[in-house]
């Protein structure tokens, strides 16, 4: 007694749906073990260099973290509500906070770069 055409199609559809659900589950799992880190931007002593606008800044931060630290950044935001220092030194903060979403396992490495939770 062999499988009829309907049963064969049902098995194929079930297999395809199972694969799609499995991929979705693993994608969600990737972000469930992630965390946000913050960095108070300085006037001119940040390791990723100067920037022309916030989109350029986000790209430079992401490129720096990926190329120098081999860490995947899942999201980058720039907030303008951080501590601002009115001084001329390169280490003075600008009031911008760089916010990164990374794997929780990469937090310790990024803390050595001045990021905090």
VENHULIN-V899697 format. One record per pair of residues at least 6 apart in sequence whose C-alpha atoms are under 8 Angstrom apart, sorted by sequence separation. I is the first residue (numbers start at 1). J is the second residue. D is the distance in whole Angstrom. If there is no record, write none. Layout:
i->I j->J d->D
i->I j->J d->D
This chain:
i->44 j->50 d->7
i->51 j->57 d->5
i->65 j->71 d->6
i->66 j->72 d->6
i->86 j->92 d->7
i->50 j->57 d->8
i->65 j->72 d->7
i->66 j->73 d->7
i->85 j->92 d->6
i->65 j->73 d->7
i->84 j->92 d->8
i->85 j->93 d->5
i->51 j->60 d->8
i->84 j->93 d->5
i->85 j->94 d->7
i->62 j->72 d->8
i->83 j->93 d->6
i->84 j->94 d->5
i->85 j->95 d->7
i->49 j->60 d->8
i->62 j->73 d->6
i->83 j->94 d->7
i->84 j->95 d->4
i->48 j->60 d->6
i->82 j->94 d->8
i->83 j->95 d->5
i->84 j->96 d->8
i->48 j->61 d->6
i->82 j->95 d->4
i->83 j->96 d->8
i->62 j->76 d->7
i->81 j->95 d->6
i->82 j->96 d->5
i->80 j->95 d->6
i->81 j->96 d->6
i->82 j->97 d->6
i->48 j->64 d->6
i->80 j->96 d->4
i->81 j->97 d->7
i->47 j->64 d->8
i->79 j->96 d->6
i->80 j->97 d->6
i->58 j->76 d->6
i->78 j->96 d->7
i->79 j->97 d->5
i->58 j->77 d->7
i->78 j->97 d->6
i->79 j->98 d->6
i->58 j->78 d->7
i->78 j->98 d->5
i->79 j->99 d->7
i->77 j->98 d->6
i->78 j->99 d->6
i->76 j->98 d->7
i->77 j->99 d->5
i->76 j->99 d->6
i->77 j->100 d->7
i->54 j->78 d->7
i->76 j->100 d->5
i->75 j->100 d->6
i->76 j->101 d->7
i->74 j->100 d->7
i->75 j->101 d->5
i->73 j->100 d->7
i->74 j->101 d->5
i->75 j->102 d->8
i->73 j->101 d->6
i->74 j->102 d->6
i->73 j->102 d->5
i->72 j->102 d->7
i->73 j->103 d->8
i->71 j->102 d->8
i->72 j->103 d->8
i->71 j->106 d->7
i->40 j->82 d->7
i->40 j->83 d->7
i->45 j->90 d->5
i->43 j->89 d->7
i->44 j->90 d->5
i->45 j->91 d->6
i->43 j->90 d->5
i->44 j->91 d->7
i->42 j->90 d->6
i->43 j->91 d->6
i->42 j->91 d->5
i->43 j->92 d->6
i->42 j->92 d->5
i->43 j->93 d->6
i->42 j->93 d->4
i->43 j->94 d->6
i->41 j->93 d->6
i->42 j->94 d->5
i->40 j->93 d->6
i->41 j->94 d->6
i->40 j->94 d->8
i->41 j->95 d->7
i->40 j->95 d->7
i->41 j->96 d->6
i->40 j->96 d->6
i->41 j->97 d->6
i->40 j->97 d->5
i->41 j->98 d->7
i->39 j->97 d->5
i->40 j->98 d->6
i->38 j->97 d->6
i->39 j->98 d->5
i->38 j->98 d->6
i->39 j->99 d->7
i->38 j->99 d->5
i->37 j->99 d->6
i->38 j->100 d->6
i->36 j->99 d->7
i->37 j->100 d->5
i->36 j->100 d->5
i->37 j->101 d->6
i->36 j->101 d->4
i->37 j->102 d->8
i->35 j->101 d->5
i->36 j->102 d->6
i->34 j->101 d->7
i->35 j->102 d->6
i->34 j->102 d->5
i->35 j->103 d->6
i->34 j->103 d->4
i->35 j->104 d->6
i->33 j->103 d->6
i->34 j->104 d->5
i->37 j->107 d->8
i->33 j->104 d->6
i->31 j->103 d->8
i->35 j->107 d->8
i->30 j->103 d->8
i->39 j->114 d->6
i->40 j->115 d->8
i->39 j->115 d->5
i->38 j->115 d->5
i->39 j->116 d->6
i->37 j->115 d->6
i->38 j->116 d->5
i->37 j->116 d->5
i->38 j->117 d->6
i->37 j->117 d->5
i->36 j->117 d->7
